Amino acid sequence: MTLPLELDHIVVRRDGRNIVDDVSFVVSPDQNWLVLGANGSGKTTLLRVASMYEHPTTGTVRVLGEQLGRTDVRQLRRRVGYASAALAAQFRAELTAVEIVMTARYAALEPWWHRYDDADRARALDCLGQMDVERFADRPLGSLSSGEQQRVFLARTLMTDPGVILLDEPSARLDLGGRERLVHALDDLASNPDAPPFVLVTHHVDEVPAGVSHALLLRDGRAIESGPIDEALTAESLSACFDMPINLERRGDGRFTAWSSH
């Protein structure tokens, strides 16, 4: 069985400090992972390594059976759905939603870098429809709300039928309504048996979709818990993760709520 993602003893060292410090985890095809931690815990760096935009100082990265350093990452990135605020900021506001989604076919930032046909546009429209933003297909990115933009970039992750989707804080900058629509979209993705597994990076447990099956908790670059979410995400592990007493409740709908004891 080809595993979507394998990170083995990953270390990322900068200026003499380990930003990621000996972290390992494996994503199986039937799993959706949460990577949780405070700001500065190494979450985004770890996801950049997983998406092959950054090389680890030491450790082994395998994506869809291919090992980083022994494969053409330009081709492999086309098989990975990736969304982050840093990536989104590189797109021109004048590009339309459908153009942005189509660029994923070649992991590009501009539609004029490659040729696209009617089949590409149809596929992009289908992806926008899955995120309930098809009506914005011909609208410039800059004319959309933050929540609408995020769903466009989520649609972009689906364009190439990826083997795994990596999401770096997709609800950043969203208001409550935008966040909830995004969480519901991710829930739909998690409940679709034909959808690829995803890894969601966040520091807010209340935006974790009910369909997330596993969790990795980071503190100061190190993994403090990893495994099935009901075992890894507890009040005790969350308190250790954020270095303060925190209560945690899982509601009847599968969503989490957390609050400080002080």
N, C-alpha and C positions, 0 to 999 in steps of 0.2 A: 504494500500500500504506500503510495506517495503521500507524504505529509505536507500540508500547506505551508507550515512554518516550523523551523527548528532553530532555536537559539541556544548555543551550548557554551557555557562559561564565558559570557560576554563581558569584557572590560573595555571601557572608553575612558582614557586618561587625558586630561588637559591641564597644562601648567602644574604638573606634579600632583594633581588631584584626580581621583577616580570618580567621574560623573556617573558612570555605571560600573558597579563593582561585583563581578562574578555572578551574573544573572543568567539563569537557564530557564527556558520553558518551551513546551511543544504544543502546537495547535493541531488537533486532529480534524478531519473533515466534518464531523458532527458536533463540533464545539464552537461556541462564541465566547470570547474572552474579554474580561474587564482588566485594564491595567490602571490601578488607582494609587494615588500618592499626592502629597503636598507639592506646592510649587517648589521646583529645584530638586525634586527627588529622582530625576533621571528619566521620567516617563517619555517625554518627547524625544530625547536622545535615543532611547531604546527603540522607539518606533521608527526613527530615521535610519537606524541600523537595519531593522527588519524590512524597510522599504528600499534598502540598498542605496540610499542617498548619503550614507555615511559609513565608513569602514570602522570596525572595532579595533582597538589597540591590540587586543588578543581575543581569542575565541572563534567559534565557527558559526557561520550563518548559512542555513540551507532554506531556500524558498522554492516550493513546488518541486523538490527533489534536486534542485541545482544549487551548487555551492558558490557563495560569493568569493570572488577571486579566481574562479575557474570557469566562469561563464560570461557571456555577453550581457551585461546588465541592461543595456539599451533595449534588447529584445525581451528580457525577462520582466522588466518593469511593465510591459504591455499586458502581462498576465496578472498584474497586481492592481487592485483598486486602491487608490491612496487619496486621502483628503486631509488637508491641514490648512490652518490659517495662513501659514507662510507660503504654501503653494497657491492658494486662492489669490493672495495679494499680487502674484506675478502676472495675472491675466488682466488685459485691458478692459476697462469698464464699458467700452463701446462694443465688445463682442456680444453676440446674442447668446441666449441660453443654449440653443441647439448647437451653435458653433463650439461653445465650450465643452459640451458633452462629446461632440465628435472628435475633438482633439485627443481624447483618451486613446483612440485607436492606435496612435503612434507615440503616446506619452509625450505629446507636444504642448507648447504654450500658445501657438498661433495656427489658425486654420490654413493660412497660405503657405505653410511649410510643406504641405502634402496635398495630394488630390483626394477628394471625397466624392462618392457617388450617391445615387438615390437610396441605395440600400443602407449606406451609412447614416443618412438623414433619418430614414425610417427607424433604424435601430436606436438612434439618439432620441427620437420622439417617443419610442416605447419606454426607454429608460426614464425620461421626464415624466411619462404617465405613471410609472411605478411609484414615483415620488410625489404624484399629484401636482405637478407644476408644468404639465404639457401646454397649458394655455399661455404660458410665458415664453414659449419656444422662440419667438421672433422678437422678444423684448431685449434691449441691451441690459447687460448685467447691472450696470450702474443705476438702472431705474427700478430695480427690485429691492425689496426689504431684505434685512440681514437674514431672516428666516427663510425667505424664498431663495436667496442666494445659496444658503447652506444646502437646501434640498436639490438645487441644481448641481452642486458639487457632489452630493451623494449620488445623484443620477449618473454623473460622470464616472463614478467608480464602477458602475455596472456595465458600461459600454462594451467592454471586450470580453464579457462572460468570464470574469477573473476567477482564479483559483482561490484567492483570499482577498479580503478587504481590510485595510488598515485606516482607522479613523482617529485623528489626533484632535481631541477636544472639539468635536463638531458643533457643540452648542454654545461655544464662546461667543459673546456679543449678542446672544439672542434674549428677547424678553420672554416672559412666562409662556405666552401663547406660542411663540416660535419654538421654544424648547419642547413643549408638550407635543406639538405636531411632529417635531423631529424624533422624539422618543417613540411615538406611535409608528412612524415610518420604519424605525429600526426594529420595533417589535414585529411588524409585518415581515421584514426581511428575515428575522430570526425564526419565524414560524413557517417560512416557505422552505419545504424540503429540497427544492431545486436551487436555492440560493447558496452562494459560497459562505464559508465561515468568516466571521469578522473579529477584529481586535479593536476594542474601544478604549481610548485613553481619556481619563477624566480625573477631577479631584472632587466631584460632587456625586454622592451616592444616590441622590434623588433624581438624577437623570439617567440612571442605569435601566435599560429596558428589561422587562420581565424574562425575556428569552435568553439572557446571558447565562451561560452554564458554568463558567469557570472564572476565577479571579487570581490576579497577581498583585500583591500589595508591596509597594516600594517605600523605603525610607532611606534617605541619604545615599541613594544609588544601589542599595542592597535589597534583595527580596526578603521580606519578613514572613510572608505567607504565600502559598501557591497551591491551587487545586480546585475541586468543585466549589462553587460559590457559597453554598450553605456551610461549608467547612472552613473556607478561607476567609470569608467576610463575616466577622463577628464583632460584637462590641469591644471585645478585648483586642483583637487585631487592629481594628480601626483606631482605638485609643493609642495603641503603640505606634501606628502609622503616622498619626498627627500629634503625638506627644501631649495628649490631654484627655481627660475622661470624656468618653462619648457613648451615648446610648444609641442603639440601633434596633429598628423594628422593620420586619418584613410584613407588608400589608397583604390583605386577601387577594389583591390583583397582581401580586408578585413583585411590586415595586418596593423600594427601600425608603425609609425615612431615618435621618440621623440628627441628633442634637447633643449639645454639650451638657454635661451634668452641672457645670458651674455657670 
